[in-house]
């Protein structure tokens, strides 16, 4: 095909939406601490009234852009201009094309990792491992009841129909001289709003267990899990719609948050020396 593509080829081979067919999704909902949300949300995102987060493991057997792959993610509920959405703290994947498209187009903080998701009867479990550390362990028993029944009543309304999930990410590239070198960014970091349409064929609910652990490179354990609310498991088709830039942020203000997509370079050097 060659290094250089024609505009006609680009139009024919790069669809506007990302489609996920027969996607298997296990999501664990939990309550964290208000101070955790306040510390981790970059401005101009604002905390939701209740400090809610969720962790998911996805199995994508077929898409319109890549080979089959698995993915996991850690989110915090947030608001921008009064609109509720989910801010993505981490999103490991098992495929490089899924990583590139998610990071470079939408700004997702993706890294390559080992991920698994398995169902056995009413039990579903998954995990994510990077550099020898199990960052995420999830387990659900699909009994129909959540750990917290009052929370289940609230979330149950969301699962009655197709779900439109708003996701917020920051898209940015460090300047060639590097952030630490005083070069800042190639452009002001951009807040991206993206809509994901979830069309599950079925949704099952259940009790859940969740463990988040940190490594030198992936601080998942920074998100304290005060209590697990429950889990949902679904199989269906999902669509990622084109994102939009809704804000630009000051480079110095954003700099402390700009390392979610990078490993600890100094620590890696020490490991290899």
N, C-alpha and C positions, 0 to 999 in steps of 0.2 A: 504493500500500500504506500510505502514511502513516508518520509518525515513530514512532507508538506501536503496538506489536504485542500481540496477545493471547497468553496463555499457551498456548492451543491452537496458534496459528501457530508459536510458538517451538518447541514440542515436535515439530511436523511438519517443520520446516525446518532444525533444527539437530541433526544426528546426533551420537551419542556418540563415534564414531570418524571419523577422516579416512582416506579410501580413495584410493589411487593406482593407476590401471589402466594396464597396459602401460608401466610406469615403466622408463626407460632410465637405467642408473647406471654411471658409470666412477669407480672408486676407486683411488687410488694410496697404497700403504702405505710408510711410511718410519720410519727411526730418527732421533731427535733427541738432544739432550744432557740428562742428568739435571738439570743446573742450570736449564735452560729450563723443564722440567716443574715443578720445585719453585717457580720464580718465578711461573708463570702460573696455577697451580691455587689457587683460593681455598679456605681452610679451610671446612668440614671434609673436603673432598676430599683424597685422598692419592695419591701417585704409584704407578703400576704398577711391577713389578719392573724391567721393561725400558722405556726411554723411547721408546714407540711412538706415532706419530701417523698420521693419514690425511686425505687431501683428496679430496673427491668433487665430481663435477658430475652433476646430475640433469636429465633431460628428462621432464616430466610432461604427456603429451598429453591426459590426462583424469583428473579427480578428482571427488569428490562434493561439493565445496565451492567451486570456483573455475574460471575459464577456464584453458586450458592455460598453463603457465609453466615457466621454468627456474630452477634453484637450484644453488648451490654451497656447500661447507661445509669448515671446517677443524676437526679434532678432535684431542684428546689422550686417550690411554687413562688412566683414573683408577680409583680405588676409593672406595667409601663403605661403612663398616661391613662391610668384607671382600668386598663385591660389586663385580665388575668392570663398568665401563661406559665411556662415551665422553663427555668434557666438550667442549661446543661453544664454540669461540673466536669463530667468525664464520660467518654464513650469509646471503649476499646472495641476493636473489630478483628476478624480473622483473615481479612482479604485486603490487599493493598489498593485495589481500585475503589473499594468502598471507603477506605481511609482518605484517598486523594479527593474524591468527589465531595465527600462530606466536609472535609476541612477547607478546601480551596474555594468551594462555591458558597457553602452555608456558614462556615466558621465553626463547625463542630469540633470539640477538643478530642480528636481521635488518635489512638495509638494502636499498634498491633499487640494482640495478647492471645492467650489460650482461653477458650470459652466453651462451655458445654451446657446443654439443656436436655433433660430427659424426663419422660413421664412413664409412670408405672401404676396403672390403676388410677386411684384418686390422688396419688402423690406425684408431685412435680418438683424437681430440684435442678439447680444450676449453679455454676461457679465461674469466676474469672480469675486468671492467674497471669502475672507478669513478673519476669525476672526472679522466679522462685518464691513469690509471695502470693498467697490467695487473697486477693483484695475484696472479693465479693462471694458470699455463700448465701444462697436463698433456698428455702424449702417451703412448700405449701401442701396442705392437705385439703382437697377440694370437697369439703363437707357441706358447703352452701352457707356456712356461717363464718363471719369474721372474728378476729380476736376482740374487736370493739364493735358491738352490735349497733350502737348509736351512730358511729361513723359509717357503718355499712349502709344504713338507711339513707344517708346523705349521698354517698357515692353510687348507690343503686340507681338513682335517677339518671346519672350520667350514662349508665350502661344500657338503658332501655333502647336507645336508638344509635345510629351512627355517631361517632365521636369526632369532633373537630378539636384538635389539640394545637394550641399556639405555643411555639417554642422560640425562645430568645437565645441568640448566640452573638459573640463579638468576633468580627472578622478583622484581622490585622496581620501585618508582616513587619518584623523588625527591620530597620535600615541595615544596609550592608556593614556599616561600622559597628552595629550591635547596640542594644539598649544600654548595656553597662558601659559601652564606650562613648556614651553621650549622643549617639546618633538618633535615638528615639525610634520612630516608626516610618515606614515609607509614606504613610498617609495617616490622618487621624483615625483611630480605631472606630469601626462602624458597628452599631447595634443592628442586627438582622432579625426581623420578624418573619417567621415561616409558619405556614399552616400545614398540618398533617391530618389527612382524612383517614380515620380508622373505620373499616367496615367489617366488623367481626361476624362470622357465621353463627357463632355461639360464644357466650361468656359464662364461665364458671367461677364461683367465689369460694373462698376458703380461709382457713387459719394459716398463719405464716410465721416463719422464723427468718431472721435476717442478721448477718454478721458482716460488718465493714471493717477492713484492716488497712493499715498504712504501710508503705515501704518508703525508701529514700526518694523514690521517683513518683509515687502515686499516693497522695495523702487522703485516701478515702475515709480513713478513720477520723479525720477532722470533723466529719459530720456525725455528731452524737445522735444515736438512736435512743430517744427517751422511751418510746413505746411503739410497738408494731400494731398497726390498725387492722391489717388484713391483706388478702391477695386476690388478684383476678388472673384468670388464664383464658386465653382466647386463640382462635384460629380464624383467619380471614384475610382479606385483601386491603392493603394500605396504599395511600398515594401521598407523596411529598410534592406540594405545590411550589412554584417559584417563590423565593423569598424577596423581601423588600428591605431597603435601608431606611430605618425609621429615625435614626439619630447618629450624630458623630460626637465623640467624647474627647476631652483634653488628653493629650498624650501623657503628661506627667501624672495626671489623676488616674489613668488606666494602668500605668506601668506595673504597679504591684500585682495586678491580676493577670499579667501577660505570660505566665509560665505554665499554664495548664496543659499545653500541648507538648512541653519539653520535659525530658528527663533531667535529673540533676547531673549536669555535665561534669562538674568537679568530682562528684562521688564516683561516676563511671570511670574517670581517669585514675582515681585511686584504686579501684577494683582491678584495673588492668595493668597497673604498674608492678 
